[in-house]
Amino acid sequence: MTKDPAQIFKEYHTYLRLERGYSPNTIEGYEMDLDKLRTYGEEHKIDIVHMDFDQLQEFIFEYFKTVQSEATQARVLAGIHAWFRFLLYKDYIVQDPSELLEGPRKSKHLPTVLSLEEVNRMMEAIDLSSNEGHRNRAMMEMLYGSGLRVSELVNLQLSKIYLSEHYMLIEGKGSKQRLVPISPVAEEWFGYWMQERATWPLKPESRDIAFVNRYGRPLTRAMVFTIVRRLCAEAGISKTVSPHTLRHSFATHLLQNGADLRVIQQLLGHEDLATTEIYTHLDIQDLRQAVLQCHPENKK
C-alpha cells in the first residue's frame, strides 16, 4: 500500500530535525523549497516522490527562468537534493534522480569587513544612558570579540557562560557545540549588563537567556539586525553591515594579527577549513591595497 504523502512530509521534517540536526531556519528553508516542487508536481500531475531526472530538469529549467539570483538557485537545488536523499535513505526510492543535477556555480564574493576604527565608532555610537545601552554594548562586544553568529547570540544561555574560566559553550549549526573564549572587554561589559538585567522583568522562558528585550522576552535575530544597522548609521558607516559583518571582522582582524587559520576555524565553528580560507583572500586584498598606496612605483 502506498504511503500517504502527508505522512512522508512529516517524516521528512523529523529527518531534517533529528537525524540531520539542522537548525529551525535551515529546516524552514528546505521545506519552502519542497513546497515549490510540490506546487509544480500538482500543476503537472507528477508524483514528487517518484520524479525522474528529466522531470526534475524540467522543473529546474522552468523555475530558474523566474529566479536570477545564483544564491537562491543554489539553495533550491540544495533543498531538492536533501529531499531525494531522505527518500533514498527511507527506501521510498531506489535511485536518487537529483544526483546528476547541476546548478550554477556560486560566485565567490568577499564579505564586507569593518576596520578596527569603524568597529570602535560603532561601539562609541551606543547610548549607554538608554535602557538598552549596556545590553547593546555587551552584545556588540560578544559578536565582535568572540565571532558569534547572530543565532548563537540570541540563543546564548547564562548556564553556558563561564566567566571565571573566561569562555562560553556555544551551540552552532547542526547542534554542534564548541568552546569560545570571552574577551576581557566583553566580560567587562557583560558584567555591567548582568547588573542591569537583574532589574528587568523576565518571562519564565527567559530565565536562562543571556540577552532579552525590554519586555523580558528573548531577543529576535531581526532585532539584532536592526540594532547593528542603526548603530552603523549613527557612526557614519556607509557599508552594508549586518551582525555577520562583525563575525567576518573578528576573523579577519585575528588573521591580520598573526592568528593561525586552524585556530580561527575552530573559533568560528567551521567544519571545513576551506570555508575559513575566505579570510586569507581578504588579507591578500589588504596587502595589495597597501602596495598600491605605498609603493613608490605606484605613486608616480
Stockholm file with secondary structure:
# STOCKHOLM 1.0

chainA/1-300         MTKDPAQIFKEYHTYLRLERGYSPNTIEGYEMDLDKLRTYGEEHKIDIVHMDFDQLQEFIFEYFKTVQSEATQARVLAGIHAWFRFLLYKDYIVQDPSELLEGPRKSKHLPTVLSLEEVNRMMEAIDLSSNEGHRNRAMMEMLYGSGLRVSELVNLQLSKIYLSEHYMLIEGKGSKQRLVPISPVAEEWFGYWMQERATWPLKPESRDIAFVNRYGRPLTRAMVFTIVRRLCAEAGISKTVSPHTLRHSFATHLLQNGADLRVIQQLLGHEDLATTEIYTHLDIQDLRQAVLQCHPENKK
#=GR chainA/1-300 SS CCCCHHHHHHHHHHIIIIISCCCHHHHHHHHHHHHHHHHHHHHTTCCTTSCCHHHHHHHHHHHHTTCCCHHHHHHHHHHHHHHHHHHHHTTSCSSCTTTTCCCCCCCCCCCCCCCHHHHHHHHHTSCTTSTTHHHHHHHHHHHHHHCCCHHHHHTCBGGGEETTTTEEEEECGGGCEEEEECCHHHHHHHHHHHHHHTTSCCCGGGTTBSSBCTTSSBCCHHHHHHHHHHHHHHTTCCSCCCHHHHHHHHHHHHHHTTCCHHHHHHHHTCSSHHHHTHHHHHHHHHHHHHHHHHCGGGGC
#=GC SS_cons         CCCCHHHHHHHHHHIIIIISCCCHHHHHHHHHHHHHHHHHHHHTTCCTTSCCHHHHHHHHHHHHTTCCCHHHHHHHHHHHHHHHHHHHHTTSCSSCTTTTCCCCCCCCCCCCCCCHHHHHHHHHTSCTTSTTHHHHHHHHHHHHHHCCCHHHHHTCBGGGEETTTTEEEEECGGGCEEEEECCHHHHHHHHHHHHHHTTSCCCGGGTTBSSBCTTSSBCCHHHHHHHHHHHHHHTTCCSCCCHHHHHHHHHHHHHHTTCCHHHHHHHHTCSSHHHHTHHHHHHHHHHHHHHHHHCGGGGC
//
